[in-house]
Amino acid sequence: MPAIVGAVKVLSVESSGVFNIGDVLNMSPASTAKTYAGAGSFNTGDFLRVSNKHSQTNTYDKDLNDSNIKSVI
């Protein structure tokens, strides 16, 4: 269904951002990231109690490609 859009002011669109006005069938990401972190790294909140006496982060990755992006235009 078509949309009627008034004035639009875009201040910035980052390199992996998407700006769209109108009908869209499919929107896909333009970037990916892989993050390694040890135990308790992404905990958030108040009064956390984390005990990591023997923590290891396994960063071995036997495959060469993880999150491939295929651009379709």
C-alpha positions in Angstrom: 0.0 0.0 0.0 1.5 3.3 -1.0 2.4 5.8 1.7 2.1 9.6 1.7 5.2 11.0 3.4 5.7 14.6 4.3 9.0 16.4 4.7 11.9 14.3 5.9 15.3 15.5 7.3 18.1 13.0 7.5 21.0 14.1 9.6 23.2 11.0 9.0 23.1 7.4 8.0 26.0 5.2 9.1 27.9 2.8 6.9 25.8 -0.2 8.0 22.5 1.8 8.4 19.4 1.7 6.2 17.2 4.6 5.3 13.9 3.7 3.5 10.8 5.6 2.6 8.0 3.6 0.9 7.3 -0.1 0.4 10.0 -2.7 1.1 10.0 -6.4 0.4 13.3 -7.3 2.1 15.9 -5.4 4.1 19.2 -7.1 4.9 22.2 -6.1 7.0 25.2 -4.7 5.2 27.8 -5.7 7.9 28.5 -8.3 10.5 30.7 -8.6 13.5 32.2 -11.4 15.6 32.8 -10.8 19.3 34.8 -12.8 21.7 34.4 -12.2 25.4 35.1 -14.1 28.7 32.6 -15.3 31.3 30.7 -12.4 32.8 31.7 -9.9 30.2 28.2 -8.8 29.1 26.5 -8.8 32.5 24.5 -5.6 33.2 22.4 -4.5 36.1 22.7 -3.5 39.7 24.3 -5.6 42.5 25.8 -8.3 40.3 27.8 -11.0 41.9 30.0 -12.9 39.4 32.5 -15.6 40.3 34.9 -16.6 37.5 37.7 -18.4 39.1 38.9 -20.4 36.1 37.6 -18.7 32.9 38.9 -19.2 29.4 37.6 -17.9 26.1 37.9 -20.2 23.1 38.7 -18.2 20.0 39.6 -21.1 17.7 37.4 -21.1 14.6 38.1 -23.8 12.1 36.0 -22.5 9.2 37.2 -19.5 7.1 33.9 -17.7 6.6 31.2 -17.0 9.2 28.7 -14.4 8.2 28.9 -13.9 4.5 26.9 -11.1 3.0 25.7 -11.3 -0.5 24.6 -8.0 -1.9 21.5 -8.1 -4.1 20.7 -4.9 -5.9 
